[in-house]
Amino acid sequence: MTNKSKHAGLGIALGAALGAVFGIIAGNVGAWLAIGVAIGVVLGASIRRKQPECPQCASMHQSHTAMQQRRTS
């Protein structure tokens, strides 16, 4: 659950920053800030990865991730 709020918060912060920049350039900060926050929420929600639902899948996923990390190291 903490990952969910972390990614959403990061998306909102990035969206607000980009919205403020575009708003200053375009001359309408309020509208662009709102658009940036909305886009940030969508991006933050899409960043999250779906977790395995059953214990067997979780253990397979964990071992697969460990094998991939060994290959890249």
Sequence and secondary structure as in RCSB ss.txt:
>XXXX:A:sequence
MTNKSKHAGLGIALGAALGAVFGIIAGNVGAWLAIGVAIGVVLGASIRRKQPECPQCASMHQSHTAMQQRRTS
>XXXX:A:secstr
 HHHHHHHHHHHHHHHHHHHHHHHHHT HHHHHHHHHHHHHHHHHHH     SSHHHHHHHHHHHHHHHHHH 
